[in-house]
């Protein structure tokens, strides 16, 4: 699948439990591998990273696997 990185900037991120997590502010890529590594997202008052391997779907929103509780 090919997608422009600019197409996901600003998309809302939800986890697989249906909770709003934040929105995409940046995407960090590994140049030598040519693949995504981390989505940098904004939460109220902070910026955190979500490992790209937790992303389960990208569409109108981005869905990430919820942390185990």
CHARMM internal coordinates of N, CA and C (Angstrom, degrees):
IC EDIT
DIST 1 N 1 CA 1.4448
DIST 1 CA 1 C 1.5288
ANGL 1 N 1 CA 1 C 108.81
DIST 1 C 2 N 1.3000
ANGL 1 CA 1 C 2 N 116.44
DIHE 1 N 1 CA 1 C 2 N 136.78
DIST 2 N 2 CA 1.4568
ANGL 1 C 2 N 2 CA 122.33
DIHE 1 CA 1 C 2 N 2 CA 177.97
DIST 2 CA 2 C 1.5184
ANGL 2 N 2 CA 2 C 108.24
DIHE 1 C 2 N 2 CA 2 C -116.03
DIST 2 C 3 N 1.3299
ANGL 2 CA 2 C 3 N 115.82
DIHE 2 N 2 CA 2 C 3 N 133.78
DIST 3 N 3 CA 1.4635
ANGL 2 C 3 N 3 CA 120.57
DIHE 2 CA 2 C 3 N 3 CA -179.96
DIST 3 CA 3 C 1.5169
ANGL 3 N 3 CA 3 C 108.29
DIHE 2 C 3 N 3 CA 3 C -146.99
DIST 3 C 4 N 1.3047
ANGL 3 CA 3 C 4 N 116.23
DIHE 3 N 3 CA 3 C 4 N 139.67
DIST 4 N 4 CA 1.4597
ANGL 3 C 4 N 4 CA 120.33
DIHE 3 CA 3 C 4 N 4 CA 174.66
DIST 4 CA 4 C 1.5199
ANGL 4 N 4 CA 4 C 108.95
DIHE 3 C 4 N 4 CA 4 C -70.77
DIST 4 C 5 N 1.3329
ANGL 4 CA 4 C 5 N 116.77
DIHE 4 N 4 CA 4 C 5 N 134.37
DIST 5 N 5 CA 1.4595
ANGL 4 C 5 N 5 CA 119.69
DIHE 4 CA 4 C 5 N 5 CA 177.06
DIST 5 CA 5 C 1.5181
ANGL 5 N 5 CA 5 C 110.89
DIHE 4 C 5 N 5 CA 5 C -60.47
DIST 5 C 6 N 1.3307
ANGL 5 CA 5 C 6 N 116.52
DIHE 5 N 5 CA 5 C 6 N -36.36
DIST 6 N 6 CA 1.4655
ANGL 5 C 6 N 6 CA 119.65
DIHE 5 CA 5 C 6 N 6 CA -179.28
DIST 6 CA 6 C 1.5231
ANGL 6 N 6 CA 6 C 111.88
DIHE 5 C 6 N 6 CA 6 C -62.01
DIST 6 C 7 N 1.3302
ANGL 6 CA 6 C 7 N 117.66
DIHE 6 N 6 CA 6 C 7 N -20.95
DIST 7 N 7 CA 1.4655
ANGL 6 C 7 N 7 CA 121.07
DIHE 6 CA 6 C 7 N 7 CA -179.50
DIST 7 CA 7 C 1.5244
ANGL 7 N 7 CA 7 C 112.54
DIHE 6 C 7 N 7 CA 7 C -72.08
DIST 7 C 8 N 1.3337
ANGL 7 CA 7 C 8 N 118.09
DIHE 7 N 7 CA 7 C 8 N -18.90
DIST 8 N 8 CA 1.4650
ANGL 7 C 8 N 8 CA 118.76
DIHE 7 CA 7 C 8 N 8 CA -178.42
DIST 8 CA 8 C 1.5246
ANGL 8 N 8 CA 8 C 113.43
DIHE 7 C 8 N 8 CA 8 C -103.78
DIST 8 C 9 N 1.3364
ANGL 8 CA 8 C 9 N 117.31
DIHE 8 N 8 CA 8 C 9 N -8.85
DIST 9 N 9 CA 1.4695
ANGL 8 C 9 N 9 CA 119.10
DIHE 8 CA 8 C 9 N 9 CA 177.23
DIST 9 CA 9 C 1.5202
ANGL 9 N 9 CA 9 C 109.77
DIHE 8 C 9 N 9 CA 9 C -60.91
DIST 9 C 10 N 1.3047
ANGL 9 CA 9 C 10 N 116.10
DIHE 9 N 9 CA 9 C 10 N 133.24
DIST 10 N 10 CA 1.4553
ANGL 9 C 10 N 10 CA 121.54
DIHE 9 CA 9 C 10 N 10 CA 178.72
DIST 10 CA 10 C 1.5175
ANGL 10 N 10 CA 10 C 114.99
DIHE 9 C 10 N 10 CA 10 C 84.69
DIST 10 C 11 N 1.3432
ANGL 10 CA 10 C 11 N 117.40
DIHE 10 N 10 CA 10 C 11 N -9.81
DIST 11 N 11 CA 1.4768
ANGL 10 C 11 N 11 CA 119.27
DIHE 10 CA 10 C 11 N 11 CA 179.57
DIST 11 CA 11 C 1.5250
ANGL 11 N 11 CA 11 C 109.70
DIHE 10 C 11 N 11 CA 11 C -65.83
DIST 11 C 12 N 1.3178
ANGL 11 CA 11 C 12 N 114.59
DIHE 11 N 11 CA 11 C 12 N 143.35
DIST 12 N 12 CA 1.4566
ANGL 11 C 12 N 12 CA 120.13
DIHE 11 CA 11 C 12 N 12 CA 177.24
DIST 12 CA 12 C 1.5176
ANGL 12 N 12 CA 12 C 109.63
DIHE 11 C 12 N 12 CA 12 C -75.92
DIST 12 C 13 N 1.3372
ANGL 12 CA 12 C 13 N 114.86
DIHE 12 N 12 CA 12 C 13 N 146.21
DIST 13 N 13 CA 1.4569
ANGL 12 C 13 N 13 CA 121.51
DIHE 12 CA 12 C 13 N 13 CA 179.68
DIST 13 CA 13 C 1.5229
ANGL 13 N 13 CA 13 C 109.06
DIHE 12 C 13 N 13 CA 13 C -116.11
DIST 13 C 14 N 1.3170
ANGL 13 CA 13 C 14 N 115.01
DIHE 13 N 13 CA 13 C 14 N 129.26
DIST 14 N 14 CA 1.4644
ANGL 13 C 14 N 14 CA 122.67
DIHE 13 CA 13 C 14 N 14 CA 175.60
DIST 14 CA 14 C 1.5123
ANGL 14 N 14 CA 14 C 108.09
DIHE 13 C 14 N 14 CA 14 C -122.61
DIST 14 C 15 N 1.3437
ANGL 14 CA 14 C 15 N 116.06
DIHE 14 N 14 CA 14 C 15 N 153.68
DIST 15 N 15 CA 1.4604
ANGL 14 C 15 N 15 CA 118.08
DIHE 14 CA 14 C 15 N 15 CA 175.26
DIST 15 CA 15 C 1.5215
ANGL 15 N 15 CA 15 C 109.70
DIHE 14 C 15 N 15 CA 15 C -95.63
DIST 15 C 16 N 1.3223
ANGL 15 CA 15 C 16 N 116.14
DIHE 15 N 15 CA 15 C 16 N 172.78
DIST 16 N 16 CA 1.4645
ANGL 15 C 16 N 16 CA 120.98
DIHE 15 CA 15 C 16 N 16 CA -175.53
DIST 16 CA 16 C 1.5234
ANGL 16 N 16 CA 16 C 113.24
DIHE 15 C 16 N 16 CA 16 C -70.18
DIST 16 C 17 N 1.3313
ANGL 16 CA 16 C 17 N 116.99
DIHE 16 N 16 CA 16 C 17 N -3.95
DIST 17 N 17 CA 1.4707
ANGL 16 C 17 N 17 CA 120.79
DIHE 16 CA 16 C 17 N 17 CA 173.27
DIST 17 CA 17 C 1.5255
ANGL 17 N 17 CA 17 C 110.76
DIHE 16 C 17 N 17 CA 17 C -95.99
DIST 17 C 18 N 1.3375
ANGL 17 CA 17 C 18 N 116.94
DIHE 17 N 17 CA 17 C 18 N 3.18
DIST 18 N 18 CA 1.4601
ANGL 17 C 18 N 18 CA 121.45
DIHE 17 CA 17 C 18 N 18 CA 177.21
DIST 18 CA 18 C 1.5130
ANGL 18 N 18 CA 18 C 115.01
DIHE 17 C 18 N 18 CA 18 C 86.36
DIST 18 C 19 N 1.3322
ANGL 18 CA 18 C 19 N 117.64
DIHE 18 N 18 CA 18 C 19 N 9.45
DIST 19 N 19 CA 1.4613
ANGL 18 C 19 N 19 CA 121.20
DIHE 18 CA 18 C 19 N 19 CA -179.53
DIST 19 CA 19 C 1.5246
ANGL 19 N 19 CA 19 C 111.08
DIHE 18 C 19 N 19 CA 19 C -89.77
DIST 19 C 20 N 1.3382
ANGL 19 CA 19 C 20 N 116.36
DIHE 19 N 19 CA 19 C 20 N 138.58
DIST 20 N 20 CA 1.4535
ANGL 19 C 20 N 20 CA 121.54
DIHE 19 CA 19 C 20 N 20 CA 175.17
DIST 20 CA 20 C 1.5209
ANGL 20 N 20 CA 20 C 108.59
DIHE 19 C 20 N 20 CA 20 C -69.44
DIST 20 C 21 N 1.3340
ANGL 20 CA 20 C 21 N 117.36
DIHE 20 N 20 CA 20 C 21 N 132.17
DIST 21 N 21 CA 1.4541
ANGL 20 C 21 N 21 CA 122.06
DIHE 20 CA 20 C 21 N 21 CA -177.44
DIST 21 CA 21 C 1.5247
ANGL 21 N 21 CA 21 C 111.05
DIHE 20 C 21 N 21 CA 21 C -106.81
DIST 21 C 22 N 1.3161
ANGL 21 CA 21 C 22 N 118.06
DIHE 21 N 21 CA 21 C 22 N -41.51
DIST 22 N 22 CA 1.4563
ANGL 21 C 22 N 22 CA 122.97
DIHE 21 CA 21 C 22 N 22 CA -177.58
DIST 22 CA 22 C 1.5141
ANGL 22 N 22 CA 22 C 109.22
DIHE 21 C 22 N 22 CA 22 C 161.83
DIST 22 C 23 N 1.3341
ANGL 22 CA 22 C 23 N 116.27
DIHE 22 N 22 CA 22 C 23 N -156.29
DIST 23 N 23 CA 1.4624
ANGL 22 C 23 N 23 CA 119.62
DIHE 22 CA 22 C 23 N 23 CA 176.53
DIST 23 CA 23 C 1.5242
ANGL 23 N 23 CA 23 C 109.59
DIHE 22 C 23 N 23 CA 23 C -136.92
DIST 23 C 24 N 1.3237
ANGL 23 CA 23 C 24 N 115.91
DIHE 23 N 23 CA 23 C 24 N 157.91
DIST 24 N 24 CA 1.4614
ANGL 23 C 24 N 24 CA 121.56
DIHE 23 CA 23 C 24 N 24 CA -177.18
DIST 24 CA 24 C 1.5202
ANGL 24 N 24 CA 24 C 109.79
DIHE 23 C 24 N 24 CA 24 C -73.96
DIST 24 C 25 N 1.3108
ANGL 24 CA 24 C 25 N 115.78
DIHE 24 N 24 CA 24 C 25 N 124.36
DIST 25 N 25 CA 1.4546
ANGL 24 C 25 N 25 CA 122.15
DIHE 24 CA 24 C 25 N 25 CA 176.85
DIST 25 CA 25 C 1.5237
ANGL 25 N 25 CA 25 C 110.97
DIHE 24 C 25 N 25 CA 25 C -108.03
DIST 25 C 26 N 1.3266
ANGL 25 CA 25 C 26 N 116.77
DIHE 25 N 25 CA 25 C 26 N -35.24
DIST 26 N 26 CA 1.4596
ANGL 25 C 26 N 26 CA 122.48
DIHE 25 CA 25 C 26 N 26 CA -179.46
DIST 26 CA 26 C 1.5221
ANGL 26 N 26 CA 26 C 108.96
DIHE 25 C 26 N 26 CA 26 C -149.00
DIST 26 C 27 N 1.3122
ANGL 26 CA 26 C 27 N 116.04
DIHE 26 N 26 CA 26 C 27 N 160.05
DIST 27 N 27 CA 1.4599
ANGL 26 C 27 N 27 CA 121.87
DIHE 26 CA 26 C 27 N 27 CA 171.13
DIST 27 CA 27 C 1.5177
ANGL 27 N 27 CA 27 C 106.38
DIHE 26 C 27 N 27 CA 27 C -129.11
DIST 27 C 28 N 1.3090
ANGL 27 CA 27 C 28 N 116.51
DIHE 27 N 27 CA 27 C 28 N 124.32
DIST 28 N 28 CA 1.4583
ANGL 27 C 28 N 28 CA 121.39
DIHE 27 CA 27 C 28 N 28 CA 178.01
DIST 28 CA 28 C 1.5203
ANGL 28 N 28 CA 28 C 107.97
DIHE 27 C 28 N 28 CA 28 C -97.57
DIST 28 C 29 N 1.3214
ANGL 28 CA 28 C 29 N 117.11
DIHE 28 N 28 CA 28 C 29 N 132.45
DIST 29 N 29 CA 1.4585
ANGL 28 C 29 N 29 CA 120.08
DIHE 28 CA 28 C 29 N 29 CA -179.82
DIST 29 CA 29 C 1.5211
ANGL 29 N 29 CA 29 C 110.16
DIHE 28 C 29 N 29 CA 29 C -120.17
DIST 29 C 30 N 1.2906
ANGL 29 CA 29 C 30 N 114.40
DIHE 29 N 29 CA 29 C 30 N 154.11
DIST 30 N 30 CA 1.4620
ANGL 29 C 30 N 30 CA 121.99
DIHE 29 CA 29 C 30 N 30 CA 176.63
DIST 30 CA 30 C 1.5286
ANGL 30 N 30 CA 30 C 106.38
DIHE 29 C 30 N 30 CA 30 C -95.43
DIST 30 C 31 N 1.3144
ANGL 30 CA 30 C 31 N 116.87
DIHE 30 N 30 CA 30 C 31 N 105.47
DIST 31 N 31 CA 1.4604
ANGL 30 C 31 N 31 CA 122.12
DIHE 30 CA 30 C 31 N 31 CA -172.34
DIST 31 CA 31 C 1.5233
ANGL 31 N 31 CA 31 C 112.97
DIHE 30 C 31 N 31 CA 31 C -58.59
DIST 31 C 32 N 1.3270
ANGL 31 CA 31 C 32 N 117.62
DIHE 31 N 31 CA 31 C 32 N -46.59
DIST 32 N 32 CA 1.4617
ANGL 31 C 32 N 32 CA 119.42
DIHE 31 CA 31 C 32 N 32 CA -176.92
DIST 32 CA 32 C 1.5246
ANGL 32 N 32 CA 32 C 112.91
DIHE 31 C 32 N 32 CA 32 C -68.30
DIST 32 C 33 N 1.3244
ANGL 32 CA 32 C 33 N 117.57
DIHE 32 N 32 CA 32 C 33 N -23.41
DIST 33 N 33 CA 1.4642
ANGL 32 C 33 N 33 CA 121.47
DIHE 32 CA 32 C 33 N 33 CA 177.76
DIST 33 CA 33 C 1.5269
ANGL 33 N 33 CA 33 C 112.09
DIHE 32 C 33 N 33 CA 33 C -97.19
DIST 33 C 34 N 1.3545
ANGL 33 CA 33 C 34 N 116.91
DIHE 33 N 33 CA 33 C 34 N -21.17
DIST 34 N 34 CA 1.4541
ANGL 33 C 34 N 34 CA 121.27
DIHE 33 CA 33 C 34 N 34 CA -179.96
DIST 34 CA 34 C 1.5108
ANGL 34 N 34 CA 34 C 114.29
DIHE 33 C 34 N 34 CA 34 C 66.75
DIST 34 C 35 N 1.3328
ANGL 34 CA 34 C 35 N 116.40
DIHE 34 N 34 CA 34 C 35 N 32.42
DIST 35 N 35 CA 1.4692
ANGL 34 C 35 N 35 CA 119.34
DIHE 34 CA 34 C 35 N 35 CA -179.32
DIST 35 CA 35 C 1.5165
ANGL 35 N 35 CA 35 C 110.68
DIHE 34 C 35 N 35 CA 35 C -138.85
DIST 35 C 36 N 1.3196
ANGL 35 CA 35 C 36 N 114.59
DIHE 35 N 35 CA 35 C 36 N 159.02
DIST 36 N 36 CA 1.4525
ANGL 35 C 36 N 36 CA 120.65
DIHE 35 CA 35 C 36 N 36 CA 179.12
DIST 36 CA 36 C 1.5122
ANGL 36 N 36 CA 36 C 111.52
DIHE 35 C 36 N 36 CA 36 C -68.34
DIST 36 C 37 N 1.3298
ANGL 36 CA 36 C 37 N 116.09
DIHE 36 N 36 CA 36 C 37 N 144.74
DIST 37 N 37 CA 1.4590
ANGL 36 C 37 N 37 CA 120.71
DIHE 36 CA 36 C 37 N 37 CA 178.31
DIST 37 CA 37 C 1.5237
ANGL 37 N 37 CA 37 C 111.55
DIHE 36 C 37 N 37 CA 37 C -120.55
DIST 37 C 38 N 1.3315
ANGL 37 CA 37 C 38 N 116.70
DIHE 37 N 37 CA 37 C 38 N -44.42
DIST 38 N 38 CA 1.4550
ANGL 37 C 38 N 38 CA 120.32
DIHE 37 CA 37 C 38 N 38 CA -174.13
DIST 38 CA 38 C 1.5266
ANGL 38 N 38 CA 38 C 109.48
DIHE 37 C 38 N 38 CA 38 C -142.85
DIST 38 C 39 N 1.3158
ANGL 38 CA 38 C 39 N 115.87
DIHE 38 N 38 CA 38 C 39 N 136.02
DIST 39 N 39 CA 1.4537
ANGL 38 C 39 N 39 CA 121.05
DIHE 38 CA 38 C 39 N 39 CA 167.69
DIST 39 CA 39 C 1.5181
ANGL 39 N 39 CA 39 C 106.13
DIHE 38 C 39 N 39 CA 39 C -95.44
DIST 39 C 40 N 1.3075
ANGL 39 CA 39 C 40 N 117.85
DIHE 39 N 39 CA 39 C 40 N 123.43
DIST 40 N 40 CA 1.4593
ANGL 39 C 40 N 40 CA 120.81
DIHE 39 CA 39 C 40 N 40 CA 176.28
DIST 40 CA 40 C 1.5183
ANGL 40 N 40 CA 40 C 106.39
DIHE 39 C 40 N 40 CA 40 C -93.03
DIST 40 C 41 N 1.2993
ANGL 40 CA 40 C 41 N 116.10
DIHE 40 N 40 CA 40 C 41 N 122.24
DIST 41 N 41 CA 1.4525
ANGL 40 C 41 N 41 CA 118.91
DIHE 40 CA 40 C 41 N 41 CA -176.68
DIST 41 CA 41 C 1.5111
ANGL 41 N 41 CA 41 C 110.77
DIHE 40 C 41 N 41 CA 41 C -122.77
DIST 41 C 42 N 1.2922
ANGL 41 CA 41 C 42 N 114.03
DIHE 41 N 41 CA 41 C 42 N 159.91
DIST 42 N 42 CA 1.4562
ANGL 41 C 42 N 42 CA 120.81
DIHE 41 CA 41 C 42 N 42 CA -178.28
DIST 42 CA 42 C 1.5198
ANGL 42 N 42 CA 42 C 109.24
DIHE 41 C 42 N 42 CA 42 C -106.30
DIST 42 C 43 N 1.2994
ANGL 42 CA 42 C 43 N 114.70
DIHE 42 N 42 CA 42 C 43 N 127.07
DIST 43 N 43 CA 1.4574
ANGL 42 C 43 N 43 CA 122.84
DIHE 42 CA 42 C 43 N 43 CA 170.90
DIST 43 CA 43 C 1.5192
ANGL 43 N 43 CA 43 C 105.96
DIHE 42 C 43 N 43 CA 43 C -110.31
DIST 43 C 44 N 1.3097
ANGL 43 CA 43 C 44 N 118.71
DIHE 43 N 43 CA 43 C 44 N 163.89
DIST 44 N 44 CA 1.4607
ANGL 43 C 44 N 44 CA 118.19
DIHE 43 CA 43 C 44 N 44 CA 177.83
DIST 44 CA 44 C 1.5301
ANGL 44 N 44 CA 44 C 111.62
DIHE 43 C 44 N 44 CA 44 C -53.03
DIST 44 C 45 N 1.3218
ANGL 44 CA 44 C 45 N 116.59
DIHE 44 N 44 CA 44 C 45 N 113.34
DIST 45 N 45 CA 1.4624
ANGL 44 C 45 N 45 CA 121.79
DIHE 44 CA 44 C 45 N 45 CA 175.41
DIST 45 CA 45 C 1.5162
ANGL 45 N 45 CA 45 C 116.90
DIHE 44 C 45 N 45 CA 45 C 82.88
DIST 45 C 46 N 1.3299
ANGL 45 CA 45 C 46 N 119.12
DIHE 45 N 45 CA 45 C 46 N 1.29
DIST 46 N 46 CA 1.4576
ANGL 45 C 46 N 46 CA 119.19
DIHE 45 CA 45 C 46 N 46 CA -179.54
DIST 46 CA 46 C 1.5249
ANGL 46 N 46 CA 46 C 111.44
DIHE 45 C 46 N 46 CA 46 C -154.66
DIST 46 C 47 N 1.3204
ANGL 46 CA 46 C 47 N 114.93
DIHE 46 N 46 CA 46 C 47 N 162.71
DIST 47 N 47 CA 1.4653
ANGL 46 C 47 N 47 CA 121.74
DIHE 46 CA 46 C 47 N 47 CA 175.40
DIST 47 CA 47 C 1.5170
ANGL 47 N 47 CA 47 C 107.05
DIHE 46 C 47 N 47 CA 47 C -121.58
DIST 47 C 48 N 1.3166
ANGL 47 CA 47 C 48 N 117.00
DIHE 47 N 47 CA 47 C 48 N 129.28
DIST 48 N 48 CA 1.4613
ANGL 47 C 48 N 48 CA 122.02
DIHE 47 CA 47 C 48 N 48 CA -179.10
DIST 48 CA 48 C 1.5258
ANGL 48 N 48 CA 48 C 109.12
DIHE 47 C 48 N 48 CA 48 C -131.81
DIST 48 C 49 N 1.3176
ANGL 48 CA 48 C 49 N 116.23
DIHE 48 N 48 CA 48 C 49 N 168.89
DIST 49 N 49 CA 1.4538
ANGL 48 C 49 N 49 CA 121.05
DIHE 48 CA 48 C 49 N 49 CA 178.90
DIST 49 CA 49 C 1.5192
ANGL 49 N 49 CA 49 C 111.69
DIHE 48 C 49 N 49 CA 49 C -112.38
DIST 49 C 50 N 1.3125
ANGL 49 CA 49 C 50 N 115.44
DIHE 49 N 49 CA 49 C 50 N 146.88
DIST 50 N 50 CA 1.4604
ANGL 49 C 50 N 50 CA 122.42
DIHE 49 CA 49 C 50 N 50 CA 174.50
DIST 50 CA 50 C 1.5228
ANGL 50 N 50 CA 50 C 106.27
DIHE 49 C 50 N 50 CA 50 C -120.76
DIST 50 C 51 N 1.3395
ANGL 50 CA 50 C 51 N 118.48
DIHE 50 N 50 CA 50 C 51 N 120.94
DIST 51 N 51 CA 1.4577
ANGL 50 C 51 N 51 CA 119.61
DIHE 50 CA 50 C 51 N 51 CA 177.96
DIST 51 CA 51 C 1.5302
ANGL 51 N 51 CA 51 C 110.57
DIHE 50 C 51 N 51 CA 51 C -57.49
DIST 51 C 52 N 1.3246
ANGL 51 CA 51 C 52 N 115.38
DIHE 51 N 51 CA 51 C 52 N 134.84
DIST 52 N 52 CA 1.4642
ANGL 51 C 52 N 52 CA 120.18
DIHE 51 CA 51 C 52 N 52 CA -175.58
DIST 52 CA 52 C 1.5276
ANGL 52 N 52 CA 52 C 112.02
DIHE 51 C 52 N 52 CA 52 C -61.13
DIST 52 C 53 N 1.3253
ANGL 52 CA 52 C 53 N 118.32
DIHE 52 N 52 CA 52 C 53 N -26.03
DIST 53 N 53 CA 1.4632
ANGL 52 C 53 N 53 CA 119.58
DIHE 52 CA 52 C 53 N 53 CA 179.77
DIST 53 CA 53 C 1.5279
ANGL 53 N 53 CA 53 C 112.90
DIHE 52 C 53 N 53 CA 53 C -69.05
DIST 53 C 54 N 1.3474
ANGL 53 CA 53 C 54 N 117.50
DIHE 53 N 53 CA 53 C 54 N -10.13
DIST 54 N 54 CA 1.4777
ANGL 53 C 54 N 54 CA 120.88
DIHE 53 CA 53 C 54 N 54 CA 174.47
DIST 54 CA 54 C 1.5178
ANGL 54 N 54 CA 54 C 112.33
DIHE 53 C 54 N 54 CA 54 C -86.86
DIST 54 C 55 N 1.3391
ANGL 54 CA 54 C 55 N 117.98
DIHE 54 N 54 CA 54 C 55 N -8.85
DIST 55 N 55 CA 1.4640
ANGL 54 C 55 N 55 CA 121.36
DIHE 54 CA 54 C 55 N 55 CA 178.42
DIST 55 CA 55 C 1.5222
ANGL 55 N 55 CA 55 C 108.62
DIHE 54 C 55 N 55 CA 55 C -73.34
DIST 55 C 56 N 1.3301
ANGL 55 CA 55 C 56 N 115.81
DIHE 55 N 55 CA 55 C 56 N 125.62
DIST 56 N 56 CA 1.4638
ANGL 55 C 56 N 56 CA 119.54
DIHE 55 CA 55 C 56 N 56 CA -179.73
DIST 56 CA 56 C 1.5194
ANGL 56 N 56 CA 56 C 112.50
DIHE 55 C 56 N 56 CA 56 C -106.97
DIST 56 C 57 N 1.3357
ANGL 56 CA 56 C 57 N 117.94
DIHE 56 N 56 CA 56 C 57 N -22.56
DIST 57 N 57 CA 1.4644
ANGL 56 C 57 N 57 CA 120.68
DIHE 56 CA 56 C 57 N 57 CA 179.36
DIST 57 CA 57 C 1.5212
ANGL 57 N 57 CA 57 C 110.17
DIHE 56 C 57 N 57 CA 57 C -160.46
DIST 57 C 58 N 1.3327
ANGL 57 CA 57 C 58 N 114.86
DIHE 57 N 57 CA 57 C 58 N 146.26
DIST 58 N 58 CA 1.4553
ANGL 57 C 58 N 58 CA 121.72
DIHE 57 CA 57 C 58 N 58 CA 174.30
DIST 58 CA 58 C 1.5112
ANGL 58 N 58 CA 58 C 107.26
DIHE 57 C 58 N 58 CA 58 C -129.41
DIST 58 C 59 N 1.3183
ANGL 58 CA 58 C 59 N 115.68
DIHE 58 N 58 CA 58 C 59 N 122.33
DIST 59 N 59 CA 1.4601
ANGL 58 C 59 N 59 CA 122.40
DIHE 58 CA 58 C 59 N 59 CA 178.72
DIST 59 CA 59 C 1.5100
ANGL 59 N 59 CA 59 C 107.83
DIHE 58 C 59 N 59 CA 59 C -152.94
DIST 59 C 60 N 1.3246
ANGL 59 CA 59 C 60 N 116.81
DIHE 59 N 59 CA 59 C 60 N -125.93
DIST 60 N 60 CA 1.4666
ANGL 59 C 60 N 60 CA 120.45
DIHE 59 CA 59 C 60 N 60 CA 174.52
DIST 60 CA 60 C 1.5177
ANGL 60 N 60 CA 60 C 110.57
DIHE 59 C 60 N 60 CA 60 C -64.71
DIST 60 C 61 N 1.3230
ANGL 60 CA 60 C 61 N 115.64
DIHE 60 N 60 CA 60 C 61 N -29.95
DIST 61 N 61 CA 1.4659
ANGL 60 C 61 N 61 CA 123.00
DIHE 60 CA 60 C 61 N 61 CA 174.03
DIST 61 CA 61 C 1.5236
ANGL 61 N 61 CA 61 C 107.08
DIHE 60 C 61 N 61 CA 61 C -128.34
DIST 61 C 62 N 1.3232
ANGL 61 CA 61 C 62 N 115.89
DIHE 61 N 61 CA 61 C 62 N 173.91
DIST 62 N 62 CA 1.4644
ANGL 61 C 62 N 62 CA 120.92
DIHE 61 CA 61 C 62 N 62 CA 173.72
DIST 62 CA 62 C 1.5155
ANGL 62 N 62 CA 62 C 107.14
DIHE 61 C 62 N 62 CA 62 C -111.85
DIST 62 C 63 N 1.3206
ANGL 62 CA 62 C 63 N 115.36
DIHE 62 N 62 CA 62 C 63 N 130.33
DIST 63 N 63 CA 1.4562
ANGL 62 C 63 N 63 CA 121.23
DIHE 62 CA 62 C 63 N 63 CA -178.83
DIST 63 CA 63 C 1.5146
ANGL 63 N 63 CA 63 C 108.56
DIHE 62 C 63 N 63 CA 63 C -107.90
DIST 63 C 64 N 1.3359
ANGL 63 CA 63 C 64 N 116.34
DIHE 63 N 63 CA 63 C 64 N 128.42
DIST 64 N 64 CA 1.4634
ANGL 63 C 64 N 64 CA 121.06
DIHE 63 CA 63 C 64 N 64 CA 178.26
DIST 64 CA 64 C 1.5292
ANGL 64 N 64 CA 64 C 109.34
DIHE 63 C 64 N 64 CA 64 C -121.13
DIST 64 C 65 N 1.3099
ANGL 64 CA 64 C 65 N 115.06
DIHE 64 N 64 CA 64 C 65 N 147.55
DIST 65 N 65 CA 1.4611
ANGL 64 C 65 N 65 CA 120.93
DIHE 64 CA 64 C 65 N 65 CA 178.60
DIST 65 CA 65 C 1.5244
ANGL 65 N 65 CA 65 C 109.35
DIHE 64 C 65 N 65 CA 65 C -63.41
DIST 65 C 66 N 1.3135
ANGL 65 CA 65 C 66 N 116.73
DIHE 65 N 65 CA 65 C 66 N 129.67
DIST 66 N 66 CA 1.4715
ANGL 65 C 66 N 66 CA 122.03
DIHE 65 CA 65 C 66 N 66 CA 179.51
DIST 66 CA 66 C 1.5246
ANGL 66 N 66 CA 66 C 109.88
DIHE 65 C 66 N 66 CA 66 C -70.17
DIST 66 C 67 N 1.3394
ANGL 66 CA 66 C 67 N 114.73
DIHE 66 N 66 CA 66 C 67 N 149.15
DIST 67 N 67 CA 1.4622
ANGL 66 C 67 N 67 CA 119.45
DIHE 66 CA 66 C 67 N 67 CA 173.95
DIST 67 CA 67 C 1.5164
ANGL 67 N 67 CA 67 C 109.16
DIHE 66 C 67 N 67 CA 67 C -68.22
DIST 67 C 68 N 1.3131
ANGL 67 CA 67 C 68 N 115.33
DIHE 67 N 67 CA 67 C 68 N 146.88
DIST 68 N 68 CA 1.4648
ANGL 67 C 68 N 68 CA 120.41
DIHE 67 CA 67 C 68 N 68 CA 176.82
DIST 68 CA 68 C 1.5312
ANGL 68 N 68 CA 68 C 108.78
DIHE 67 C 68 N 68 CA 68 C -70.44
DIST 68 C 69 N 1.2971
ANGL 68 CA 68 C 69 N 115.83
DIHE 68 N 68 CA 68 C 69 N 140.99
DIST 69 N 69 CA 1.4689
ANGL 68 C 69 N 69 CA 120.09
DIHE 68 CA 68 C 69 N 69 CA 179.23
DIST 69 CA 69 C 1.4934
ANGL 69 N 69 CA 69 C 110.70
DIHE 68 C 69 N 69 CA 69 C -107.21
END
COOR INIT
IC SEED 1 N 1 CA 1 C
IC BUILD
